[in-house]
């Protein structure tokens, strides 16, 4: 599903950088520099410890503090329409279509 989102953004001409390090040493799943957005995969809460969950929250808080929009890919499957809607939130195409 994550790969489907990256592919859809690529079809739209959006540059996506995958597996990028932050200045705090965290590695994010994807960054969309033109939209100042970060895409994260939802961690598996069944296997996460409290420390790992705390780290995830710290990372998202720091990213948001630096002005990034943080979008989390849900663990459940997404339909093609849901993937396109998710990408609309990143690429802003929906706002262009309304204007």
C-alpha positions in Angstrom: 0.0 0.0 0.0 2.8 2.4 0.9 4.4 1.6 -2.5 1.0 2.3 -4.2 1.0 5.8 -2.6 4.5 6.5 -3.7 3.6 5.3 -7.3 0.5 7.5 -7.4 2.5 10.5 -6.3 5.1 9.7 -9.0 2.4 9.6 -11.7 1.3 13.1 -10.6 4.9 14.3 -11.0 5.5 14.8 -7.2 9.0 14.1 -6.1 9.1 11.8 -3.1 12.3 11.0 -1.2 12.2 7.6 0.5 14.0 6.6 3.8 15.4 10.0 4.7 17.2 10.9 7.9 16.1 13.8 10.0 18.4 16.1 11.9 17.5 14.3 15.1 18.7 10.9 13.8 15.2 9.5 13.0 14.6 7.9 9.6 11.2 8.8 8.0 9.6 6.6 5.4 9.1 9.4 2.8 9.4 13.2 2.4 7.7 15.3 -0.2 9.9 18.4 -0.1 7.7 20.6 -2.4 4.7 20.2 0.0 6.8 20.1 3.2 5.1 16.8 4.0 6.3 13.6 5.6 4.7 10.2 5.1 5.0 7.7 7.8 3.8 4.1 8.0 1.7 3.4 11.0 3.8 1.3 13.4 2.6 -2.1 14.4 1.2 -1.3 17.9 1.0 -5.0 18.8 4.8 -5.3 18.6 5.7 -1.8 19.8 7.0 -1.2 23.2 6.1 1.9 25.1 9.5 3.3 24.3 9.0 2.8 20.6 5.6 4.5 20.7 7.1 7.4 22.7 9.8 7.6 20.0 7.2 7.7 17.2 5.3 10.5 19.1 8.5 12.4 19.7 9.5 12.2 16.0 6.1 13.4 14.8 6.1 16.2 17.3 9.5 17.4 16.2 8.5 17.2 12.5 5.3 19.2 13.1 7.3 21.7 15.2 9.5 22.3 12.1 6.4 23.0 10.0 6.0 19.6 8.3 2.6 18.1 7.7 2.8 14.5 9.0 0.6 12.0 7.2 0.4 8.4 8.5 -0.4 5.6 6.2 -3.0 3.3 8.0 -2.2 -0.3 8.6 -5.4 -1.5 7.0 -5.7 -1.9 3.2 -6.8 1.1 1.2 -8.9 1.1 -1.9 -7.6 2.8 -5.1 -10.0 5.7 -4.3 -8.6 6.0 -0.8 -5.1 6.0 -2.1 -6.0 8.8 -4.5 -7.7 10.8 -1.8 -4.6 10.3 0.5 -2.4 11.6 -2.4 -4.8 14.6 -2.9 -4.0 15.6 0.6 -0.3 15.7 -0.2 -0.2 17.0 -3.7 -2.9 19.6 -3.4 -4.5 18.6 -6.7 -8.0 18.6 -5.1 -7.6 22.3 -4.2 -6.5 23.1 -7.7 -9.5 21.3 -9.1 -11.9 23.3 -7.0 -10.3 26.7 -7.9 
